[in-house]
């Protein structure tokens, strides 16, 4: 697994990073973004921050799905034109 992790990391994947490493690297990028004076560099850092945010959100959603195996039933209507008629 280590070989695949190093290859995917070299290609830009954030999946092999642990949660703590991901947070630490994101914080370092955020500090570079805040202190950046160049607009082009700031734009690249901003886009990279969004990549980190998407990975963190994906991990949080997966953790939520693991903890909540049975999602709640959808709400049904009694009256209302904007709700589905399948009740």
N, C-alpha and C positions, 0 to 999 in steps of 0.2 A: 504494500500500500504506500510505502514511503516514496518509491520511484514515481508512481502516478501522481502523488501529491506534489512532488517537486516539479514535475512536468507541467501539471495544470497551473501551478503557481507561477511558473515561468511564462506561461501563456496569458496570464492576467486573471486567473480565477481566484476568488476570495474564499472558496469553500474549504480549502485545507486549513485555514487559520482557525484557531480556537476563538471562543467568544471574547476572551480578554485581549488576545493579540489584535483582533479586529477592532475593538474599542480603542486600544492604544494607538494603532496606526491611523484610525480615523481622527483621533484627537490631534495627532501630529500634523495631519493634512489640514485640519481646521485651523490650527495655529499658523501654518504657512499661508493659508488662504487669507486670514485676517491681516497678516503683516505684509501681504503682497502689494507692491506698488504698480506692477505691470498688469494691464487689463487682460492681455492674452494669457498670461500665466494664471491670473485669478480665474478666468473662464475655464481653463483646463482643470484647475484644482476644484472648482465648483462642480464640474461634471464628475470628477473622481469621487467627491464627497457623496454625490447621489448614488454612485455605484455601491459605496459602502452602506448607505442607508437602505438601499434595496436588498442587499444581502442580509442586513440585520432584521429587516422586516420579514423577509422570507423565513429566517430562522425562528423568529417570534411566532409567526403563523403556524409553522410546523409544530412548535412546542405546544401551542394552544390546541391544535388538532389532536395531538397525542394525549393531552389531558382531558379533553372533552370528546369522547368517542361517540356519544349519542347526542346529536344536535337537537335543539328544541323543535317541536312541531311548529310549522308556520301558522301564523294567526289567521283565523277564519273570520269572515264577516257575517253579520246578520243583515245589515243594510248598508248600502253605499255603492254608487255606480263605479267607483274607481277601484274596487276590490274584485278579485276573481270570483267567478260563479261556480267553482268546483267544490263547494261545501255541500 
